[in-house]
């Protein structure tokens, strides 16, 4: 059965390695990225404790080296899996925008962008041990993304996905590249930056040219309220990574970890970047500010 979220395509199956289509795809990708052999699974985490702030967390520091490595491996593969699925959704999104294009040049741009997303997806895939399966019911951001790309309102898609999320992706990929312990993977994320910047800039230009109805503005504010709430509650994925190794965490343990991670500073810096990305739509920013969406939450409100 097809997933309800067909544009994102998170649950699209993979063909077998002996399928003749695989040979054609491999040749097409070789023209873009050269030889595309899957990397052997990295035994060391791609990002260290400092990247996640775990060097400040007592329960992590007190864990033995094997458990520390396990926590970092889970957290690292979580970041990589998220990138893998974002690029997979990007292929579907850009293909959808090809069909919604209003000029020949716009259609050409989105067709080129779709090819870039397909290339990124193939490149990230090489660093994962196997295709990632994530239950959307338990990953709030990916569930949000999968639902969002189903809308037919171009102004919502261009502002939320290209202006805000692609703009956010520039900062996110830059940080992943800078802190990555794998030279190859770090270089790969750095190579995405120019493409992400073009996707973001195109969304900004096209959104400026659109006529925003009140209903579209309402939908954008609603979508961004949901997204910003995920940022406000701090590094929940770090908590999940610890819990998968150390066992279920009590509320007091979660509270202590978030305090050690300085969750308000962590969220505050990200909310500031996101607010800046939205500055071309001052009415939307004003409405989000009135709802308190740019204020980081203290640790006790995040658990």
N, C-alpha and C positions, 0 to 999 in steps of 0.2 A: 504494500500500500504506500502511496506517495505521502510525504509529510504534508501537514497543513500549511507549512511555511515553504512554498515552492520557489519563491524568488531567491531567498537566501540559500536554499538547496543544501542545508546542513546534513540532511539524511540521505542525500543522493548516493546510491551505491557506487562502488568502483568496479571496473571491468577487470577480468583476469589478466595476468601478465602475458598470456599467450594469445590474447585477442588481437586480431589484425589491426584494429583501431589503435591499439597501444603502440604499434610500430609507427603508424602515421603520426601520432601525437609526439612520440619520442623524436622523430625527425624534425617536426615543426619546432619543438622546444630547443633542439640542438642548434637551430639557426639563430635562436634568440639568446640562449644562455650556455651554449656549449654542451659538453657531456654532463648528463644529469643523473649520475648514479646516486642512489640513496646512501647517505652517510651512515657509518656504523654507529650504533647507539652510544652516545657519550656517557662514560662512566662517571664523569665529574659534572656537577651542576654547572649550567651555563652562566648562572649569576650567583655571586657570593652573598654572605650574610649581610654585608654592609648595604648592598643594593636594596634588600628588603627591610632593612632596619633591625634585623634579627640579632645583630651584635649587641643591641641594647636590651634584649629580652631575656629575663632570668631563666625561664623554663627552657629556652634554647641553649643558653650558655651552660646550664647544668646537665644537659643531655650528653650522653657519651658520643664519641665521634661518628659512630655508625648511624645513630638516630639524627644527629645534626645533618649528616649527608643526605639521609632519607628526606628530611624536611625540605632541604634546599632543592633536592631533585624534584620533589612534588611541586614546589613553588615555581621552579624553573620551567618544568614541562607545562605547568598551568599557563604561564605567559606565552610559551611557544604555541600551545594548542589554541589559545585565544587568537593569536595572530593568524594561525592557519585558517580558523573559521571566519575571521573577519575578511581575509582575502577571498575565501570561498564565497561569502555573501557579496563581496564586491563584484565578482564576476556577474552574478545575477542582477545586481543593482544597475551596473553600467549597461548590461544588455537591455534591461527594461527602459533605461533612459534613451537608448538608441530608438526605441519605438515611440517614445514620447517627444522626441526632438521636433522642434518647430522650424528649423532651417537645415539645409544640406550640411553646412559647416558644423552645426551642433551635433548632427547625427554622426559625422565623421569623427569628431572629437570623442564622443562617447564610445564609438566602436574601437578607437585606439586605446582608450582608457580600459575597456574591457579586456583587451589583449594584455595590457600591463598588469591587471589584476590576476589574470590567468598565469602570467609569468611569475609574479610574486608567490602565488599559491604553490606552484610547482617547486620553486626554490625553497620555500619554508618546509614543504613536505619532506624534502631530503634530510632534514635534521630531526625528524620524528621517527621513532622506532616502527610505527605503523599508523594507519588511519585512525584518527581520534574520534571516539564516540562520546558525546556529552549529552546528558539528559537536560533538555532546555528548561524543564520544570525546576531544575536546581541551579541554573546559572542565569541570574537575573538579567545581566547585561546582554547575553546572547539571545535570550528570549525576547527582550525589548527590541533588539536589532531585527530579529526575524519578523516580528509583528510590524515594525515600522516600515520595512521595505515593501509591504503589501499595499500601502496607500497609493492612490492614483493622483494625488495632489502634488504637482511638481514643486510648488513653492515650499511645501513641507519637506519633501525629499531633499531639495537642494540646500535648504538652510540647515536642517538638523543633520543630515548625513554628510554633505560636502563642506559647508561652511564650518560647522561645529565639530563633527566627529573626524572628518579628514584633517581639519586644522589641528585638532587634539592629537591625531595620529602622528603629525610631524614631530611634536614634542615627545610623544611616547616612544617612537622609534629611535629618535636621537638619543634618549636616555638608555634604551636597550642596547644600542650600538656602543655607546660610551662605556658602559659597565660590563659588557659581555666578556667572559673569560675565554671564549672561542674566537680566534682571529677571523676565521671564515664566516661564522654566523654574525659577528659584529660588523664585518664589512658588508655582509648582505643587507642588514637592516639599514646601514648608512646609505646603501645604494638605492633604497626605496624613497629617500627623502625628496628628491627632485620630482618624482612622479606624484607623490602625495601632495606636494606644494602646487603642482599644476592642477590636480583634481580640486583642491581647495580653492584656488584662485578662480577656476572656471565656475564653480558653484557660487562664489561671491558675485561675479559679474552677471551671471544669469539671474540670480536672486534680485539684484538691484534693478534689473529690467522688468521684473514681474510685477504684477498688480496684486498686492496682498489683501485678500478679503478678510473681514472680521472672523469668519468661521475658520479660515486657514490660520490666522494669528492665534485664535483660541487653541487650535489643535497643536500648533508649535509650542505654545506655552505649556500645554498639558504634557506633551512628550518630553520637553526639557525639564519639567518639574520632576518627572520620574527618573530621568537620567541623572540630574544633579543630586537627587536624594541618594543615589548609589555612591556618589563621590563624598557626600556629607558624612556618611556613616563610616568612613575610614577604610583601612586595608583589611577588609573582611577575608580576602583570599589568603592572606598570611595566617589569620586565625584558623582557617580551614586546613591549611597545610600542616600546621602544628597538631591539630586535632586528629588528622589521619595517621599520625605517628604516635602521639602521646595518649590518644584516646579522647573521649568526649571531655570537653572543658566545662567547668562550672562557670556560672555568671561572674563570680568574683575573679576567677582566673582570666576570663576574657577581658574583664575590666582592667586588671593589672597589666595585661599584655598591651592593650590599646593605649594605656597611659605611658608605658615604656616606649611604645612606638611614637609617642607624641602625636596622636591622631589628629588633633586640631591643626597643628602646623602642617602635617601631611596633607590633609584635605584642603586647608586654606590656600596653600600654594597652587593646588590644582584648580580650585574654584576661581582663583584670580585669573589664571590662564584662560579658562573657559569663558569667563565674563568678557575678557578682552576680545575673544574670537567672535562674540555676539554684538560687538559695538556698532556695527552697521545697521542694526535693528534696535534703535533706542527704545521704542515702545515695548518691545518684547523684554528687553533688559529691565525696564522699569517695572513691568508686571511681575517678573521673576524676583526682583529685589523686594517688592511689596510682600511677596510670599515667604521671604527669608531664605530663598534658595541658594544664595551665595555665602551663607554663614556656615562655617564648619561646626559640627556638633561635638560637644564634650564626650568623653569616653562613656560616661554613664548613660548617655542617650543613644549609644551605638550598639548596645547589647540588649 
